[in-house]
Amino acid sequence: MKATLDRSGCISCGLCPETCPEVFRMGDDGVAEVYREDVPPEVEDKAIQAQEGCPVSVITVE
């Protein structure tokens, strides 16, 4: 699985790194980012949970 995040639409709520810190983090500019594009199999469920919980739907995990 791969994770992507449209940073231009991110509202910096912090939900994704809170839900799946193995894939997402807050960047130096305060906007969330994917720092591990290839989602490890053991955290796929958490990455999908972050996608589903994103209030502005800017995360894609596929």
Secondary structure by P-SEA (a helix, b strand, c coil): cbbbbcccccccccccccccccccccccccccccccccccccaaaaaaaaaaaccccccccc
